[in-house]
């Protein structure tokens, strides 16, 4: 098992109901696996922002692992102690 710290920013923080949480995952988990777990844990408010109807990561979500932006669907594996920041783009005028 690995421990991941997840930080939520903007709209995702509201949907999750927390700014930061610790998540335990199996040692061979990808960012997509993490997003699926978070969507299941927090239900529709967060799940609809993170995942499309087919369960794939939303293209609008920005994901940073160790302060480096990654593509959630690229299959990169997470490591113990990683910090994952999830950000939904903000619109406004």
QUIUR-V948902 format. One line per field, one symbol per residue. ss: DSSP state (H for helix, E for strand, - for the rest). phi: phi as a letter, one per 20 degrees, with the letter a starting at -180 (. if undefined). psi: psi as a letter, one per 40 degrees, with the letter a starting at -180 (. if undefined). A space follows every 10 residues. Layout:
# QUIUR-V948902
ss->???
phi->???
psi->???
This chain:
# QUIUR-V948902
ss->-EEEEEEEE- HHHHHH---E EEEEE----E HHHHHHHHHH HH-HHHHHHH E-----E--- EEEEE--EEE -HHH--E--- --EEEEEE-- ---
phi->.cdcedddcm gfffffnbeb bececffdee ffgfffffff fdmggegfee cffenegffe eeccdlmdfc egeengeedg nfddddcdgd drb
psi->iihhhhhhib ddddddeidi ihhhiiefii dddddddddd deaddddddd iideeihhee hhhhhfehhi hdeeehiiih eihhhhhhii ii.
